[in-house]
Amino acid sequence: MTSRFTELTVDCHDPERLAAFWCAVLDFEVIDRGEDKVEIGSWVPTVEAVRARQMPPTLVFIRVPEGKTAKNRLHLDVSPIDRSTDEEVERLLALGATTVDVGQGPGRSWVVMADPEGNEFDVLRTLAVPE
């Protein structure tokens, strides 16, 4: 058997704040808390479920002392499912995200944003069903 992608870990200063932000973005829930860490996901992972099939990974936010110093080498892409890309960008701005320029240039079909601690992510095309 091969390995499974089970978690994506994000270093941060405030795990609770970032977990709350990403729960609101992705409609996830907190599934575990520990000292200096918060794990969120769309399901509660079990060893049996993970072994049986590939499941969506969880996000784990871990407190670290150092700050972010450069553009992320790994980032999340999100696609709105019930609104336009522009409407989703507005919603995310209201949640505390910012738009950022990482050299992507004008006229792109996606929007580069940053979470409240400056971690970049992209808002891609909408997956909403046209009316």
Buried (B, 14 or more C-beta within 10 A) or exposed (E): EEEEEBEEEBBBBBBBBBBBBBBBBBEBEEBEEEEEBBBBBEEEBEEEEBEEEEBEBBBBBBBEEEEBEEEBEEBBEBBBEEBEBEEBBEBBEEBBBEEBEEEEEEEEEBBBBBBBBBBBBBBBEBEBEEE
